Amino acid sequence: MTPLGTSQDGSCSLLGDDGSGGVRLRGCRLRHRIRRSSPTGGGRSKFRVPPRSGPSDAGNLAVLDARRWPELLGTELDYDYAIEPQGRGIPSMHQASARVLGGSTSHNACVAFRAPDTDLQAWELSGARGWGASACRPYFERLTERMMFQHSHSDNPLLVAFLAAAVQAGLKRTSFDLTAQDVEDAVGWTLLSTEGSSRQSSSVAYLHPLSDLPSNLTLRCRTIVTRILFDGERRAIGVKTPHGEIRATKEVILAAGAFESPKLLMLSGVGPAAQLRNHGIDVLVDLPGVGEHLLDHTDTALTWEASQPFERSTMIETAALFRSGRDQEVADILSFCVPSTYAGMNQLPEEGCRTIGAADIPEHSFCLHISPSRPLSTGWVRLRSPNPFDAPMIDPRYFSDLDGHDERTLVAGLRRGREIAGQPALRDWVKREIAPGRDVESDEQLSTFGRLTSVTGHHPCGTCKMGDAGDSMVVVDPELRVRGVDGLRVADAGVFPTMIAVNTNITCMMIGERCAELVRGRDTKP
């Protein structure tokens, strides 16, 4: 269900929705550019900008207080998509996808990583010409014009001990920020998109106060886009909603996230022809890559009971990027030490490991989250039906890569996590290992524990892949234009050509920044 908002002259429509990446920010960022493009901040602009199907975030403390993000999961502010059963992962899992103004920037843990240069170089090598590190850097830096960022720098002694232990295990201390270059085999305080405890979502940073929107922007919450409209020349000319059509004279920009953007393209006749015909949808463009190439991080938690009390927190204040093995060329594990546990994080079926329920976890317990940072497994997003109000089918196919890379990386990452916990600086904090437990030692046991307790890292991407015309699975070109049609771009996490090693939010915002300049013709063309 893709929502929208609109401005005055109908030159360009921006469709945004839930989460996976870019939604809210696209409208918000273009709104900021619209305001700046007019000397008075008002006037008629070249853009029509649309929003989301959820409610406003204004005055909602559960959304605006960044510390309360776990309370939002599974609520009316979360689409809470059920994924297809996983053959190599946990049998039952849900994908959070925010249903509130600001999209998933109103729903996340506010960790603010920029994509490592290594990953952006990989984008360019994969066919996303002009999206290398040097070309993207100015757009990351622009985020600071409107957003507030701060380093966590907690005085929690448990987290201080973790940082020291990671250094003892061979990692270097670094400062994670939007200019950080040397982040491989490194540990440090996280950069957060917060001001105090207040969330700096794209809605807060670019739209608030909602009572002071520019005159050329109208915000429509709870408005669902059901289809993109095209003329006889395959040019996007607007969108259809249950309340009528909204027309655009220049461009339509789709920023509904890695689940909803491909869904809306397919509902509009752009996608794999056989799938569309199976649902009785007329094929406008046979574009086989739409909905394919779904990427995501998994998250597995090593859990210990602490030997002494500490201040619990839901905020992610420390992070590490490290190699699972000494022979790895780049860091392949993303890790966070969190001074709390989450109910259900270590729920295990009776398959090779003992069941661990929330009741088994003492009050003073902490986790080291282990995520293979550059997974190779790919999944898909498909239509459940031609009804736009039905949720899409989502199958991440976790741990399904033919070479077993992701599974081996997870097992090695769990071992390295234990190595960090065994260092002198952290050793005195550990009373006992709760999950998986010291009796779980073999690679097979660790793999079973890791796969069956993994949850999503909430970083879905790749379902509208960016690249060059030589790749039949590419959906958008390096200017974010959808292949086979005119007047339509995608600007969200779906365009990622490959997975990045860190949280995806800030990179989605960077894409929004760049899309704004591409539309206005002010970007250095890729």
C-alpha positions as CSV (number, residue, x, y, z in Angstrom):
1,M,0.0,0.0,0.0
2,T,1.8,3.0,-1.3
3,P,0.7,6.4,0.1
4,L,1.3,10.0,-1.2
5,G,1.1,13.7,-0.8
6,T,1.0,16.5,-3.4
7,S,2.0,20.0,-4.2
8,Q,0.4,22.6,-6.4
9,D,1.2,22.3,-10.1
10,G,1.6,18.6,-10.7
11,S,4.9,18.6,-12.4
12,C,6.4,15.7,-10.5
13,S,4.8,13.1,-8.1
14,L,6.8,11.4,-5.4
15,L,5.3,8.2,-3.9
16,G,6.5,7.1,-0.5
17,D,5.4,4.6,2.0
18,D,6.7,2.3,4.7
19,G,10.0,1.3,5.3
20,S,12.9,-0.4,3.7
21,G,14.4,2.7,2.9
22,G,13.7,5.8,1.2
23,V,10.2,6.6,1.3
24,R,9.8,9.5,3.7
25,L,13.0,10.9,2.9
26,R,12.5,11.3,-0.7
27,G,9.5,13.5,-0.3
28,C,11.1,15.3,2.6
29,R,14.3,15.9,0.8
30,L,12.7,17.2,-2.3
31,R,10.5,19.4,-0.1
32,H,13.7,21.0,1.3
33,R,15.1,21.5,-2.2
34,I,11.7,23.0,-3.3
35,R,11.8,25.5,-0.5
36,R,15.4,26.4,-1.2
37,S,14.8,26.7,-5.0
38,S,12.4,29.7,-4.5
39,P,13.8,33.0,-3.2
40,T,10.7,33.3,-0.9
41,G,10.5,29.7,0.0
42,G,7.0,29.5,-1.4
43,G,5.9,30.0,-5.0
44,R,5.2,27.4,-7.5
45,S,7.8,24.7,-7.9
46,K,8.4,22.0,-10.5
47,F,7.5,19.2,-8.1
48,R,4.5,17.3,-6.8
49,V,5.5,15.4,-3.6
50,P,3.6,12.5,-2.1
51,P,3.8,10.7,1.4
52,R,2.3,7.6,3.2
53,S,-0.6,5.6,4.3
54,G,0.1,5.8,8.0
55,P,-0.8,8.5,10.5
56,S,1.2,11.6,11.3
57,D,4.1,11.3,13.8
58,A,3.4,14.7,15.3
59,G,3.0,14.5,19.1
60,N,3.5,10.7,19.2
61,L,6.1,10.2,21.9
62,A,6.3,6.5,21.2
63,V,7.7,7.5,17.8
64,L,9.6,10.6,18.6
65,D,11.5,9.2,21.6
66,A,14.2,7.2,20.0
67,R,14.6,5.0,23.1
68,R,11.1,3.5,22.6
69,W,11.7,2.0,19.2
70,P,11.1,-1.7,20.3
71,E,7.6,-0.7,21.4
72,L,6.6,0.0,17.8
73,L,7.3,-3.5,16.4
74,G,4.1,-5.4,15.7
75,T,1.8,-2.5,16.5
76,E,-0.7,-0.6,14.3
77,L,2.3,1.5,13.2
78,D,4.0,-1.5,11.6
79,Y,2.9,-3.4,8.5
80,D,4.6,-6.4,10.2
81,Y,4.9,-8.5,7.0
82,A,5.1,-12.3,7.5
83,I,7.8,-13.8,5.3
84,E,7.7,-17.1,3.5
85,P,8.9,-20.2,5.5
86,Q,12.7,-20.4,5.4
87,G,14.4,-23.6,4.5
88,R,17.7,-22.6,6.0
89,G,16.6,-20.0,8.5
90,I,14.0,-19.6,11.3
91,P,10.7,-21.1,10.2
92,S,8.6,-18.1,11.1
93,M,9.7,-14.5,10.9
94,H,8.2,-11.1,10.4
95,Q,9.6,-8.1,8.6
96,A,8.9,-4.7,10.2
97,S,7.9,-2.0,7.9
98,A,6.8,1.4,9.4
99,R,3.3,2.7,8.9
100,V,3.8,6.3,10.1
101,L,5.0,9.6,8.7
102,G,8.7,9.4,8.4
103,G,8.6,5.7,7.3
104,S,11.2,3.5,8.9
105,T,13.3,6.5,10.0
106,S,10.4,6.9,12.5
107,H,10.7,3.3,13.5
108,N,14.4,2.4,13.6
109,A,17.2,2.4,16.2
110,C,18.7,5.6,14.7
111,V,22.1,4.1,13.9
112,A,23.7,6.4,11.4
113,F,26.4,4.7,9.3
114,R,27.5,5.9,5.8
115,A,28.2,3.2,3.4
116,P,31.9,2.2,3.4
117,D,33.9,3.2,0.4
118,T,34.5,-0.4,-0.4
119,D,30.8,-1.0,-0.9
120,L,30.3,2.0,-3.1
121,Q,33.2,1.0,-5.2
122,A,31.5,-2.4,-5.6
123,W,28.3,-0.6,-6.7
124,E,30.2,1.1,-9.5
125,L,32.0,-2.1,-10.6
126,S,28.6,-3.8,-10.7
127,G,27.3,-1.3,-13.3
128,A,26.1,1.6,-11.2
129,R,28.3,4.0,-13.0
130,G,29.0,7.2,-11.2
131,W,27.9,5.9,-7.8
132,G,31.4,5.4,-6.4
133,A,32.7,6.8,-3.0
134,S,33.9,10.1,-4.3
135,A,30.7,10.8,-6.2
136,C,28.4,10.0,-3.3
137,R,30.4,11.7,-0.6
138,P,28.9,15.2,-1.1
139,Y,25.4,13.8,-0.8
140,F,26.2,12.1,2.5
141,E,27.6,15.4,3.8
142,R,24.4,17.3,2.7
143,L,22.4,15.3,5.3
144,T,24.0,17.4,8.1
145,E,22.3,20.5,6.6
146,R,19.0,19.5,8.2
147,M,19.6,16.4,10.4
148,M,21.1,16.4,13.8
149,F,23.7,13.7,14.6
150,Q,25.5,12.8,17.9
151,H,27.9,10.2,19.1
152,S,26.6,8.0,21.8
153,H,29.6,8.2,24.1
154,S,27.8,6.4,26.9
155,D,29.3,6.2,30.4
156,N,27.8,2.7,30.8
157,P,30.8,0.7,32.2
158,L,29.7,-2.5,30.4
159,L,29.9,-0.8,27.0
160,V,33.3,0.8,28.0
161,A,34.5,-2.7,28.8
162,F,33.2,-4.0,25.5
163,L,35.2,-1.4,23.5
164,A,38.3,-2.2,25.5
165,A,37.8,-6.0,24.9
166,A,37.4,-5.5,21.2
167,V,40.7,-3.6,21.0
168,Q,42.3,-6.4,23.0
169,A,40.9,-8.8,20.4
170,G,42.7,-6.9,17.7
171,L,40.3,-4.3,16.5
172,K,41.2,-0.6,16.3
173,R,39.3,2.2,17.9
174,T,37.6,4.5,15.4
175,S,35.0,7.2,15.3
176,F,32.0,6.2,13.2
177,D,30.7,9.3,11.5
178,L,29.6,10.5,8.0
179,T,33.2,11.1,7.0
180,A,34.8,8.0,8.5
181,Q,36.9,6.1,5.9
182,D,38.8,3.5,8.0
183,V,36.0,1.5,9.5
184,E,37.2,-2.1,8.7
185,D,38.4,-4.1,11.7
186,A,37.3,-1.3,13.9
187,V,35.2,-0.6,17.0
188,G,33.7,2.6,18.4
189,W,30.8,4.6,19.6
190,T,27.9,4.7,17.1
191,L,26.7,7.9,15.4
192,L,23.0,8.3,16.1
193,S,20.5,10.4,14.2
194,T,19.2,11.8,17.5
195,E,19.2,15.1,19.4
196,G,19.3,14.1,23.0
197,S,16.7,11.3,23.1
198,S,14.6,12.8,20.3
199,R,14.5,10.9,17.0
200,Q,15.8,12.8,14.0
201,S,13.6,11.0,11.4
202,S,13.4,12.5,8.0
203,S,9.9,13.7,9.0
204,V,11.3,15.6,12.0
205,A,14.4,16.9,10.2
206,Y,12.7,17.9,6.9
207,L,9.0,18.3,7.5
208,H,8.4,19.5,11.0
209,P,6.7,21.6,12.0
210,L,3.9,20.3,9.9
211,S,2.0,23.5,10.4
212,D,4.7,25.3,8.5
213,L,4.9,23.4,5.2
214,P,5.8,25.4,2.1
215,S,2.8,26.6,0.1
216,N,3.8,24.4,-2.8
217,L,3.6,21.1,-0.8
218,T,0.6,19.3,0.5
219,L,1.1,16.3,2.7
220,R,-1.5,13.5,2.5
221,C,-1.3,10.9,5.2
222,R,-3.5,7.7,4.9
223,T,-3.6,8.1,1.1
224,I,-2.9,4.9,-0.8
225,V,-1.4,4.7,-4.3
226,T,-2.8,1.6,-6.0
227,R,-1.2,2.0,-9.5
228,I,1.1,4.2,-11.6
229,L,-0.6,5.7,-14.6
230,F,1.1,5.6,-18.1
231,D,0.1,7.2,-21.4
232,G,0.2,5.4,-24.8
233,E,3.9,6.2,-25.1
234,R,4.8,4.4,-21.9
235,R,5.4,7.6,-20.0
236,A,4.4,7.9,-16.3
237,I,1.7,10.6,-16.1
238,G,0.4,10.2,-12.5
239,V,-1.0,7.8,-10.0
240,K,-4.3,6.2,-9.1
241,T,-5.7,6.3,-5.5
242,P,-9.0,5.2,-4.0
243,H,-9.9,8.9,-4.0
244,G,-9.2,9.5,-7.7
245,E,-6.2,10.2,-10.0
246,I,-3.4,12.6,-9.4
247,R,-1.5,13.7,-12.5
248,A,2.1,14.7,-13.1
249,T,3.4,16.7,-16.0
250,K,7.1,15.9,-15.6
251,E,8.0,12.8,-13.5
252,V,6.8,10.3,-11.0
253,I,9.3,9.2,-8.4
254,L,8.7,6.0,-6.5
255,A,10.2,5.7,-3.0
256,A,8.1,3.1,-1.3
257,G,10.9,0.8,-0.1
258,A,12.3,-2.5,-1.1
259,F,9.0,-4.3,-0.6
260,E,6.4,-1.8,-1.8
261,S,8.2,-0.3,-4.8
262,P,8.5,-3.5,-6.8
263,K,4.9,-4.4,-5.7
264,L,3.6,-1.1,-7.2
265,L,5.6,-1.5,-10.3
266,M,4.2,-5.0,-10.9
267,L,0.6,-3.8,-10.2
268,S,1.2,-1.2,-12.8
269,G,2.3,-3.7,-15.5
270,V,6.1,-3.3,-15.1
271,G,7.8,-6.5,-14.1
272,P,8.3,-10.2,-14.9
273,A,5.8,-10.9,-17.7
274,A,4.9,-14.4,-16.6
275,Q,4.1,-13.4,-13.1
276,L,2.0,-10.4,-14.2
277,R,0.0,-12.6,-16.6
278,N,-0.6,-15.1,-13.8
279,H,-2.4,-12.4,-11.9
280,G,-4.3,-11.1,-14.9
281,I,-2.3,-7.9,-15.2
282,D,-1.6,-6.4,-18.6
283,V,2.1,-6.3,-19.3
284,L,3.4,-2.9,-20.1
285,V,7.1,-3.7,-19.9
286,D,8.6,-7.2,-19.3
287,L,11.3,-6.3,-16.7
288,P,12.4,-9.6,-15.0
289,G,14.5,-8.0,-12.3
290,V,11.5,-6.3,-10.6
291,G,11.2,-7.9,-7.1
292,E,14.2,-10.1,-7.6
293,H,17.6,-9.8,-5.9
294,L,16.2,-9.1,-2.4
295,L,19.1,-8.6,0.0
296,D,19.0,-8.3,3.8
297,H,21.2,-8.7,6.9
298,T,20.4,-11.4,9.5
299,D,21.0,-10.8,13.2
300,T,21.9,-13.4,15.7
301,A,22.5,-12.6,19.4
302,L,25.1,-14.1,21.7
303,T,23.8,-13.6,25.2
304,W,25.5,-13.6,28.6
305,E,24.3,-13.1,32.2
306,A,26.3,-10.3,33.7
307,S,28.2,-10.7,37.0
308,Q,27.1,-7.3,38.2
309,P,24.2,-4.9,37.6
310,F,24.4,-2.3,34.8
311,E,22.1,0.3,33.2
312,R,19.9,-1.3,30.6
313,S,19.3,0.5,27.3
314,T,17.5,-0.2,24.1
315,M,19.8,2.2,22.2
316,I,22.6,0.8,20.0
317,E,25.6,2.7,21.3
318,T,28.6,0.6,20.2
319,A,29.4,-1.0,17.0
320,A,32.2,-3.1,15.4
321,L,33.1,-4.2,11.9
322,F,35.5,-7.0,11.8
323,R,36.7,-10.0,9.8
324,S,35.3,-13.4,10.8
325,G,38.7,-14.9,9.9
326,R,42.2,-13.6,9.5
327,D,42.2,-14.6,5.8
328,Q,39.2,-12.4,4.9
329,E,40.0,-9.4,2.7
330,V,37.4,-7.1,4.2
331,A,35.3,-7.0,7.3
332,D,32.4,-9.4,6.9
333,I,30.8,-9.1,10.4
334,L,28.7,-6.2,11.7
335,S,28.3,-6.4,15.5
336,F,26.6,-4.4,18.2
337,C,27.0,-4.8,22.0
338,V,23.6,-3.9,23.5
339,P,23.1,-3.7,27.3
340,S,19.7,-5.5,27.2
341,T,18.0,-8.5,25.7
342,Y,14.9,-8.8,23.5
343,A,12.2,-11.3,24.3
344,G,12.1,-14.1,21.7
345,M,15.6,-13.2,20.4
346,N,16.9,-16.7,21.4
347,Q,13.7,-18.7,21.0
348,L,14.9,-22.1,19.6
349,P,12.9,-25.0,18.1
350,E,13.9,-28.4,19.4
351,E,16.5,-29.0,16.7
352,G,20.0,-29.6,18.1
353,C,19.9,-26.8,20.7
354,R,18.0,-26.4,23.9
355,T,15.1,-24.0,24.0
356,I,15.8,-20.6,25.5
357,G,12.7,-18.5,26.4
358,A,12.4,-15.1,27.8
359,A,11.8,-16.5,31.3
360,D,15.3,-18.1,31.2
361,I,17.0,-14.7,30.7
362,P,18.1,-13.0,33.9
363,E,17.4,-9.3,34.4
364,H,21.1,-8.3,34.0
365,S,22.0,-9.9,30.7
366,F,23.5,-8.4,27.6
367,C,23.9,-9.3,24.0
368,L,26.5,-9.2,21.2
369,H,24.7,-9.1,17.9
370,I,26.4,-10.9,15.0
371,S,25.4,-10.1,11.4
372,P,27.2,-11.3,8.3
373,S,27.6,-7.9,6.8
374,R,27.9,-8.7,3.1
375,P,25.6,-11.7,2.6
376,L,25.4,-13.4,-0.8
377,S,22.0,-15.0,-0.4
378,T,19.2,-13.4,-2.4
379,G,15.5,-13.6,-2.3
380,W,12.5,-12.1,-3.9
381,V,9.3,-10.0,-3.5
382,R,6.2,-11.0,-5.6
383,L,2.6,-10.2,-5.8
384,R,0.2,-12.2,-3.6
385,S,-2.7,-11.1,-5.8
386,P,-3.6,-8.3,-8.1
387,N,-5.4,-6.6,-5.1
388,P,-3.2,-3.6,-4.1
389,F,-4.4,-3.9,-0.5
390,D,-2.9,-7.4,-0.2
391,A,0.6,-7.6,1.4
392,P,3.3,-8.8,-1.0
393,M,4.9,-12.2,-0.8
394,I,8.4,-11.9,0.7
395,D,11.1,-14.6,0.7
396,P,14.6,-13.4,1.7
397,R,15.9,-17.0,1.3
398,Y,18.4,-16.5,4.2
399,F,21.4,-18.8,4.1
400,S,20.6,-20.1,0.7
401,D,23.7,-19.2,-1.3
402,L,25.0,-22.2,-3.0
403,D,28.6,-21.9,-1.7
404,G,27.4,-21.7,2.0
405,H,29.3,-18.4,2.4
406,D,26.7,-16.8,4.7
407,E,26.4,-19.8,7.0
408,R,30.2,-20.1,7.4
409,T,30.5,-16.4,8.0
410,L,27.9,-16.6,10.8
411,V,29.6,-19.5,12.5
412,A,33.0,-17.8,12.3
413,G,31.4,-14.5,13.5
414,L,29.9,-16.2,16.6
415,R,33.3,-17.6,17.4
416,R,34.9,-14.2,17.2
417,G,32.1,-12.7,19.3
418,R,33.0,-15.2,22.0
419,E,36.7,-14.3,21.6
420,I,35.8,-10.7,22.4
421,A,33.8,-11.7,25.4
422,G,36.7,-13.7,26.7
423,Q,39.2,-10.8,26.7
424,P,40.4,-9.5,30.1
425,A,38.4,-6.2,29.8
426,L,35.1,-8.0,29.5
427,R,35.8,-11.3,31.1
428,D,34.9,-10.1,34.6
429,W,31.5,-8.9,33.4
430,V,30.5,-12.4,32.2
431,K,28.9,-14.7,34.8
432,R,27.8,-17.3,32.2
433,E,26.9,-17.7,28.6
434,I,23.1,-18.1,28.2
435,A,22.8,-18.4,24.5
436,P,23.8,-20.6,22.8
437,G,25.6,-21.9,26.0
438,R,29.1,-23.3,26.4
439,D,27.9,-26.8,25.5
440,V,27.3,-25.6,21.9
441,E,30.8,-25.8,20.4
442,S,30.9,-27.5,17.1
443,D,30.4,-25.7,13.7
444,E,27.3,-27.8,13.2
445,Q,25.8,-26.8,16.6
446,L,26.7,-23.1,16.1
447,S,25.2,-23.1,12.6
448,T,22.0,-24.6,14.0
449,F,21.8,-22.0,16.8
450,G,22.7,-19.2,14.5
451,R,20.4,-19.9,11.7
452,L,17.4,-20.9,13.8
453,T,17.6,-17.9,16.1
454,S,18.4,-15.3,13.4
455,V,16.0,-12.5,12.9
456,T,16.0,-9.8,10.2
457,G,18.5,-7.0,10.5
458,H,15.7,-4.7,9.1
459,H,17.8,-3.8,6.0
460,P,16.0,-5.2,3.0
461,C,17.2,-3.8,-0.3
462,G,18.0,-4.6,-3.9
463,T,14.6,-5.4,-5.4
464,C,14.8,-2.6,-8.1
465,K,18.5,-3.0,-8.8
466,M,20.5,-0.2,-10.4
467,G,23.0,-1.0,-13.1
468,D,23.7,-0.8,-16.8
469,A,21.7,-2.0,-19.7
470,G,23.8,-5.1,-20.3
471,D,22.4,-6.8,-17.1
472,S,18.9,-8.2,-17.8
473,M,18.0,-8.0,-14.1
474,V,18.6,-4.3,-13.8
475,V,15.5,-2.2,-13.1
476,V,16.9,1.3,-13.0
477,D,19.8,3.0,-14.8
478,P,22.4,5.1,-12.9
479,E,20.1,8.1,-13.0
480,L,17.5,6.0,-11.2
481,R,15.2,5.9,-14.3
482,V,13.1,2.7,-14.7
483,R,14.0,0.8,-17.9
484,G,11.5,0.6,-20.7
485,V,9.4,3.6,-19.6
486,D,9.8,7.4,-19.4
487,G,9.1,9.8,-16.6
488,L,9.5,7.3,-13.7
489,R,12.4,6.9,-11.2
490,V,12.9,4.8,-8.1
491,A,14.8,6.3,-5.2
492,D,15.0,3.9,-2.2
493,A,16.8,0.9,-0.8
494,G,15.5,-1.2,-3.7
495,V,18.0,0.3,-6.1
496,F,21.1,-1.0,-4.1
497,P,23.1,-3.1,-6.6
498,T,24.8,-5.0,-3.8
499,M,24.5,-5.1,0.0
500,I,26.4,-2.6,2.1
501,A,28.2,-3.7,5.3
502,V,26.3,-1.4,7.6
503,N,22.8,-0.1,8.4
504,T,21.1,1.1,5.3
505,N,19.2,4.2,6.5
506,I,21.8,6.9,5.8
507,T,22.6,5.5,2.4
508,C,18.9,5.6,1.5
509,M,18.9,9.3,2.5
510,M,22.0,9.9,0.3
511,I,20.1,8.4,-2.6
512,G,17.2,10.8,-1.9
513,E,19.6,13.7,-1.9
514,R,21.0,12.7,-5.2
515,C,17.7,11.9,-6.8
516,A,16.6,15.5,-6.0
517,E,19.6,16.8,-7.9
518,L,19.1,14.4,-10.8
519,V,15.5,15.5,-11.2
520,R,16.5,19.2,-11.1
521,G,19.3,18.5,-13.6
522,R,22.0,19.7,-11.1
523,D,23.8,16.5,-10.5
524,T,27.0,15.7,-12.2
525,K,25.7,13.1,-14.5
526,P,26.8,9.5,-13.7
